[in-house]
Amino acid sequence: MCQAYKLTLFFICYDVLKERKQFGAPLAAFQVNHQKLVVMLGNIQAMSLVGWCLCKLYDKGTITPDHASLGNSWITLKERETVALGRELLGSNGILADILVANAFCYLEPIYTYEGTYKSTRVDWCGERLREF
């Protein structure tokens, strides 16, 4: 999932939380929602940096299959977590197809589960590490 798409997802959630009110205050005013937004933004930034580091390793010619495998599994996991938090923040609107969050989840779930992308890359990486012992 591209960086702009993830940031758009974050800002959609933020805008909806500013508009919707509960107990006379916008949902964005509650700390439980602050925490989810912060985790989303932190994940987005971390995924960018991991991808950037992998690109730098590739440019230098020092990337290994282990690097790519671990980066792929971690980024996939964090993307799924970020989209799930966005869906959770929007409540019942998080499952509507005309809102980007539901589309992002539908887009990301096959990537996460396709032939066990997350689990198989993680197992490959761990298997290589365990053979060293």
Buried (B, 14 or more C-beta within 10 A) or exposed (E): BEEEBBBBBBEBBBEBBEEBEEEEEBBBBBEEBEEBBEBBBEBBEBBBEBBEEBEEBEEEEEBEEBBBBBBBBBBBBBBBEBBBBBBEBBEEBBEEEEBBBBBBBEBBEEBBEEEEBBEBBBEBBBEBEEEEE
